[in-house]
Amino acid sequence: MIKVTMGAADGEIGKISLEGTIDIAGAAEIEQPFSILSGSRRYLVADFTGVDFLASLGVRVLVQSARALGSRGGRLILVGAADPVRRVLVACGVDTIVDLVDSEADAMMVARR
């Protein structure tokens, strides 16, 4: 089960906070919110501090979002991914198209540079 909270940090920056497990069911739950924010903002800050597991279908959602944002000169920025989640992202090469940062302040710096 995953809890999803969407919002806007400012005009160009969307924000999504996740808490729980991104397994098959969790990936299905996050797909639409990521799609909406990736299509309407230039940057998307995703708070992953509460995510304890990331399955391959969740990785697919992140890659699709990163590509959509990148096509418009934007970025997907993940905040606070725990070591097991970070290892999955690095092993899949997602860290080459997604920024992995430790804090929301770091994410805002990436989005505003």
C-alpha positions as a Python dict, from the first residue, in 0.01 Angstrom:
ca = {
    (1, 'M'): (0, 0, 0),
    (2, 'I'): (126, 345, -89),
    (3, 'K'): (6, 686, 28),
    (4, 'V'): (34, 959, -236),
    (5, 'T'): (15, 1334, -169),
    (6, 'M'): (37, 1576, -463),
    (7, 'G'): (105, 1947, -457),
    (8, 'A'): (291, 2235, -615),
    (9, 'A'): (609, 2385, -476),
    (10, 'D'): (571, 2681, -714),
    (11, 'G'): (469, 2750, -1074),
    (12, 'E'): (714, 2527, -1258),
    (13, 'I'): (779, 2280, -978),
    (14, 'G'): (536, 2005, -887),
    (15, 'K'): (567, 1801, -571),
    (16, 'I'): (462, 1450, -482),
    (17, 'S'): (519, 1271, -152),
    (18, 'L'): (508, 893, -126),
    (19, 'E'): (488, 674, 179),
    (20, 'G'): (490, 294, 169),
    (21, 'T'): (576, 20, -77),
    (22, 'I'): (597, 65, -453),
    (23, 'D'): (524, -292, -556),
    (24, 'I'): (291, -391, -844),
    (25, 'A'): (-13, -236, -678),
    (26, 'G'): (183, 68, -561),
    (27, 'A'): (320, 131, -910),
    (28, 'A'): (-35, 130, -1046),
    (29, 'E'): (-137, 384, -779),
    (30, 'I'): (147, 628, -853),
    (31, 'E'): (129, 611, -1232),
    (32, 'Q'): (-151, 865, -1279),
    (33, 'P'): (-25, 1124, -1028),
    (34, 'F'): (324, 1110, -1181),
    (35, 'S'): (177, 1140, -1531),
    (36, 'I'): (-37, 1441, -1434),
    (37, 'L'): (248, 1629, -1266),
    (38, 'S'): (503, 1536, -1535),
    (39, 'G'): (269, 1672, -1799),
    (40, 'S'): (189, 1996, -1623),
    (41, 'R'): (517, 2103, -1460),
    (42, 'R'): (875, 2145, -1573),
    (43, 'Y'): (1026, 1993, -1259),
    (44, 'L'): (888, 1727, -1030),
    (45, 'V'): (1020, 1684, -677),
    (46, 'A'): (929, 1340, -544),
    (47, 'D'): (972, 1287, -171),
    (48, 'F'): (1084, 925, -129),
    (49, 'T'): (1178, 943, 240),
    (50, 'G'): (882, 719, 327),
    (51, 'V'): (935, 463, 49),
    (52, 'D'): (1066, 129, 177),
    (53, 'F'): (1058, -81, -144),
    (54, 'L'): (1071, -13, -519),
    (55, 'A'): (975, -280, -773),
    (56, 'S'): (1061, -271, -1143),
    (57, 'L'): (714, -143, -1237),
    (58, 'G'): (776, 153, -1008),
    (59, 'V'): (1109, 214, -1182),
    (60, 'R'): (918, 218, -1513),
    (61, 'V'): (686, 493, -1382),
    (62, 'L'): (989, 700, -1278),
    (63, 'V'): (1160, 654, -1615),
    (64, 'Q'): (845, 757, -1803),
    (65, 'S'): (811, 1063, -1584),
    (66, 'A'): (1178, 1157, -1623),
    (67, 'R'): (1154, 1126, -2001),
    (68, 'A'): (837, 1338, -2018),
    (69, 'L'): (995, 1610, -1804),
    (70, 'G'): (1326, 1589, -1991),
    (71, 'S'): (1154, 1637, -2327),
    (72, 'R'): (1059, 1985, -2204),
    (73, 'G'): (1395, 2067, -2047),
    (74, 'G'): (1290, 1964, -1697),
    (75, 'R'): (1399, 1702, -1444),
    (76, 'L'): (1263, 1449, -1201),
    (77, 'I'): (1424, 1496, -860),
    (78, 'L'): (1395, 1226, -593),
    (79, 'V'): (1443, 1333, -232),
    (80, 'G'): (1563, 1108, 49),
    (81, 'A'): (1559, 766, -116),
    (82, 'A'): (1661, 503, 141),
    (83, 'D'): (1969, 292, 62),
    (84, 'P'): (1776, -14, -68),
    (85, 'V'): (1569, 207, -300),
    (86, 'R'): (1875, 406, -409),
    (87, 'R'): (2061, 82, -490),
    (88, 'V'): (1775, -27, -719),
    (89, 'L'): (1780, 308, -898),
    (90, 'V'): (2157, 300, -945),
    (91, 'A'): (2159, -66, -1056),
    (92, 'C'): (1896, 15, -1321),
    (93, 'G'): (2086, 325, -1436),
    (94, 'V'): (1797, 554, -1342),
    (95, 'D'): (2037, 782, -1156),
    (96, 'T'): (2160, 900, -1499),
    (97, 'I'): (1822, 1055, -1585),
    (98, 'V'): (1690, 1136, -1236),
    (99, 'D'): (1854, 1355, -972),
    (100, 'L'): (1892, 1181, -634),
    (101, 'V'): (1923, 1435, -351),
    (102, 'D'): (1911, 1420, 26),
    (103, 'S'): (1681, 1713, 109),
    (104, 'E'): (1401, 1923, -34),
    (105, 'A'): (1633, 2225, -17),
    (106, 'D'): (1879, 2039, -244),
    (107, 'A'): (1591, 1954, -480),
    (108, 'M'): (1489, 2319, -504),
    (109, 'M'): (1849, 2415, -585),
    (110, 'V'): (1854, 2161, -871),
    (111, 'A'): (1521, 2288, -1005),
    (112, 'R'): (1624, 2652, -991),
    (113, 'R'): (1967, 2630, -1148),
}
